[in-house]
């Protein structure tokens, strides 16, 4: 469903929109650029229940441009103690329909995409691949593990939480940056092994606390600010009002994300990757190697570059092309130097454990360079899918193109 008509090119062109988001724009970490980034973002919320309720309301209020809502339930009387998207008049309605109305009340400019079916291992990949960030507010283990695995394969961060009685846990699972759900909880519990909220109860307001926290993490990820809960598990006890964080490690033997870069899109295959511009005129894709090259989207890269320990960004194009347009902060190392091996003595490459992202105009030459880097022993060499043209299109439309 599309509730917006005729969106202007710059969503912040009109005064009313700027006024609506003024308290965000005032934040130096957000500003107009951040608000535009939110408007361009696509966030999927799984479950329009206890956690999804506050999360959806805050994401809509924040001006996230496109929000996906997936739920296959109808509103029941027992939901109303905590699922604040829905009111008494919504009893018996589909939760998704009720959620769409609630989002539209808060912010009619949000484009809402709805899925009224249960997410399964068979449907999760296609569903999550269309989004930048996924927020899990579901309450059943098969869905949670299916969504984790799909997010690992797509390289998408998953803002996860679990609530029961007065206790909650929150984490951002993001393969390649930290652990995934299976790294920390490798075994999916059997049905009935862990009590559900329906069996054990849950403090309604705790869902508000935690769903809001998930929305804040999703917004941080979109904006590329702060330190999201990647590699940390937040543990909250509402009775003691205690908050603790546990450091978590990715498990190299993890069934979902255990191989380095297994979570990234494989550009060499015919799978879900290849969102970027395919390279026709730019030149040869001369490697027949079956070695997959990890791909990173322009949006993902823009988030990664704002982290405390960003990857080293390498522009493999010759100087005349670099002079036309380049990504700020990039190191110039010509593809020819990778072919000759000279590049590997450049100090900017660091060692085999240094994460690298390589780019060219549309992605073909840097894919070759990434393969050469991987063959030389670097473990985390990714290719910017679609090249600098994708960066201009998706991240910084003010830059020149060619
Ligand atoms: Zn894992």
Boltz pocket constraint, residues with backbone or C-beta under 6 A from the ligand:
constraints:
  - pocket:
      binder: B
      contacts: [[A, 175], [A, 179], [A, 180], [A, 181], [A, 182], [A, 183], [A, 184], [A, 250], [A, 251], [A, 254], [A, 255], [A, 256], [A, 257], [A, 258]]
      max_distance: 6.0
